[in-house]
């Protein structure tokens, strides 16, 4: 291994170590706040499903089926559907982000109006 390869390998190991350290700090923060159980179970379930999907994709029979499906127009349809769903998610996020302050303002206005109508008792 030459010097450049050794430096690259060392830099990669340092980067992996920093990422592991940062991930453990985030986990410690979630644990301290008490939200870690929900997040960890979701994370482990997601990794489990990704592992299952990878195992299925690596089977020879399914690889042959995927190759046959890839020759049709289904990948193009799925790509369009994915783009439409992503744009819908972006739009929904924008709508939720911009309407929440309006809803809070409206709730405060209703609360102020209700307090105005109440008699002031000393």
Secondary structure, DSSP 8 states (H G I E B T S, - for coil): --HHHHHHHHHHHHHHHHHHHHHHHHHHHHHHHT-HHHHHHHHHHHHHHHHHHHHHHTSHHHHHHHHHHHTSSHHHHHHHHHHHHHHHHHHHHHHHHHHHHHHHHHHHHHHHHHHHHS----
